[in-house]
Amino acid sequence: MIAMSVLAVASLAIGTRRPAAGTAIAAVVLGAEAALVACSFAGVRLTRTALFPDAKLAVVVGVLSVVAIYGLARRRFWGRWLGLALGATALVSGGLNELCYWKLTAHVDPICVDWSMDVFEVAWLLWLTAIGGAVIVANLAAARGSHDHDATWSSSDRLIGLLRATIIAAFAAGPMLLVYAWLQPIVPATKDTALVLAVALALGGALAVRGKLVGALVLVVAGLGLVAQTAATVLGATAGDQRIAAYYAVFWLPAGALAIACGVRLARPLLRLLR
């Protein structure tokens, strides 16, 4: 863990000074994620803990990582956005889950030593996930401008900036909707809506980065759905599952709020015309 932290700090020192190097470092970390997915499908067990308990989720993670690497290699602005979203998701997810293991890893249980070793391994993997996510985010944040060659997306206009943030948040919320639907549907009635919203966010984001207004409108509608999804999950969760519901709200609510704010900004010119 100490070695990983030292390498992370060293990578940040290099990446923040040289955007091209930072982009390469982020791509390497994403490539490591894709390699882990490949290993899991090849039957290679690197740890006792299953890295990807759901095959569908492993495919999504692998595909998104490869797509982000392609976008970074081609110096596409959306590649940087997708990389930022994946890195932020890993950072926040790993960090929040690590909090649950903080007390459990304070010492080895003398009665259940094997169980303690399993817990330590899970905590170690969560730390690696969080640190890897931090490396991606910091390096790609420092590389801002090196990928934004499109005149529209590099604009300082507030609406464009808000739409950029909405797309990145959507890229982060989408995978977490799939995690919820496939692994932890604590409120069964919200499982199908989570899948629908994940598809809507992916479609809206893909269209929006291509400059299609309909993509932004799909994100706005999906944002309203995310707020409703969060409310239904939190209100429908049992007392013991409230913490899990709050965990998913951390990813869903920002995307929903940004999408709604973007919708308000988009509606203003239309409202002026109707007056």
N, C-alpha and C positions, 0 to 999 in steps of 0.2 A: 504493500500500500504506500509506503514511504517512497519507494522507487517510482511508482506511478505518479505520485504527487510532484516529485522532482522533475520528471519528464514533462508533466503538464505545464509546470511553471516555465521550464525551458522553452517549450513550444510556443507559449504565449509571448515570451520575450522576443522570439524570432518572428512570429506571425504578426505581432502588432507593429513591428517596424517595417516588415516587407509583406505587403498584401498578397503577392503571388505565393510566397512561402506559406502564409497563413491559410490560403485557400487549399494548397496542397496538403497541409497538415490535417485540415478538416476532412478532406477527401480520403485521406489514409484512415482516419478514425471511422468514417462511414464505411470504408472498404472492409475494415475489421468486423463491423457488424454484419455486413453481407457475407463475409467468410464464415462467421459463426452460424448463420442460417444454412449455408451450404453444408457445413459439417454436421449439423443436426439432421439434415435430410440424408446425408451419406452414412448416418449411423455412428458417427464418431462422437464419443462422449468425452468432453474435455473436463467436465465437472460431474460430481454426483448429482447435483441439482439440475433438473431439466431446464435448459435455458429458454426453450419455447414450448410451453405445455400445449399449445394449440397449433396445428399445422397450418391452418388458414392464416392465422396471425403471423406466423413465421414467414409465409409467402409475401404478405403485405409489407412487413418490415424489410425483407430482402429486396423486393421490387422498388420500394420507395428509396432505399439507400442507393441502389444502382442508378435510379433516375436522377437523384440528387448529384451523384458523382459525375454522371454524364453532363448535367447542366453546369456544374462547376468547371469541368474540363473544357466545355464549349463557351465558357464565360457568359452564360445566360443569366439574366437577372433573376429569373424564377428558380434557377438552380441554387442560388444563394439564399433565396427566401425559403425554399424547401429544406435546405440544410439547416438554416436557423431554426425552423419549426421543429425538425427532428431532434436537433441538439437541445433546444429548450424543453422539449417533452422528456428527453432522457434525464436532463438535469433535475427538473422539478419532480418527475416520477420517482427517480432514484433517491432524491433527497427526502421526499415525503415518506416513502416506504421505509427508508433507513431509520426514521424516527421511531417506527414501531419495533425495531430491533435493538434500539439503543440500550435499554435496560437488560434485555436478554443476553447481550454480548458483554456485559460488565464482568462476568466471570464464568468459568466452566462449571456446569452442574455436576457435582461428584457422583450423583446417582444415575444420571442419564448423560453419560459422556458422549455417546454417539449422537444423541439428539443435539447436544451443544455444538458438536462439530458441524452438523448440518446447518444449524442456525448461523454459526460463524461464516460458513461458506456463502449462505444467502446474503448476509450482511456485506461480505466482501464484494460480491457481485453487484450489489446495489451501489456501493461506493464507487466501483469502477464505472458503472453506468452514469452516475452523477458527474464524476470527474470527466469522463469522456464527453458528456453533453456540454459541460462547461468549456472544454477545450474547443469544441465545434463552434459554440456561440461566440466566444471571445474572439476567435480567429476570423470568423466570417463577419462579425461586427466591425472589426478593424479593417476588413477588406472592402468596406462600403465605398462605392464609386468605381471600383475596378471591374464590376460586372454591369453596372447600370448605364449602358451606352444608349439605351432607348430614350429619346428626348422626352417622351411623355412620362415614363416611369421615373426618370431622374428629376422631374420637375419638383419645385419647392411648394407647389400649390397645396393648400390644406386638404382639399378633397382627395388629391392623388396620394398624399401621405397617409390619409385615413384609410383609403382603399388598400394601400400596400400593407398596412398593419392588419386590416381585416383579412386579407388573403393569407398572411403568415399565421394568424391566429386560427384560421380555418384549417390550414394544413396541419396544425398541431392538434386541434380538437377532433378531426376526423379519425385518426388512428385510435384515440382514446374512446371514441364511441364504439369502435369495433372491439376493443378490449372489454368494454362493459358488456356488450351484447353477447360476445362469445365466451367470456370467462366469468363475469360477475353480474348477471342481471338480477340484482337484489330486489327489484320490483319487476316481476315478469311482464306486466302490462306495458313496460317501457322498452322492452327488448327490440321489438320490431321497429318502433319509431327511431331507436338509436341507429339501426341499420339504414333506414331510409335517409336519415339526416347525414350519415357518413357519406352516402352516395351523392346526396345533394351538395355537400361541401366540396367533394372532389370534383364534381361536374362544374359547379359554380366557379371554383378556383381556377380550373383549367380554362374555362371560357374567359374569365376575367383577365388572366395574364396575356391572353391573345387580344385584349382590347375590346372585347365584346360587352356591350352594355347589359345584355341579358345575363351574363355571368355575374355581374355585380348585383343585379336584381334577384337572382337565385340565392346569392349569399345573404342578402337582406332577409328574404323569406326564411331561409334556413336559420338565420340568427334568431328570428322570432321563435322558430321551432326549438332551438337550443335552450332558450329561456324557459319555454314550456316543459321541455324534457327535464331540465334541472329541477324545476318546481315539482313536477310529478314524482321524480325520483326521491327528492328530499322528503316530501310530504308523505310519500307512500312507503318509505323505508321504516323498518322496525327500529326500536331504540338501539339495538345492538349493531345495526347497519348504518346508523347516522354518520359515523366517521367515514365509512366507505363512500356514502353519497356525497359528503363534503369533499372528499378527495377528487371525485370526478367533476364536481362543480368548479374546482380550481381551473380545469381545462375548458369546460364548456361555457361558463359565464363570460369570461373575457371575449371569446369569439362572438358570442351572442350580443354582448353590449357594443362591441365595435361594429358589427354588422348593422345593428339598429341605428347607431350614430351615423354610419355611412348612408343608410337609407334616408335619414332626416336631411342630410346634406344634399343628397340627390334630389329630394323632393322640393327643396326650396326654389330652384329656378322654375319648376312647373307651377308651383303655387303663385309665383309672381306673375306668370303669364295668365293665370286664371282670374286674377284680381281685376 
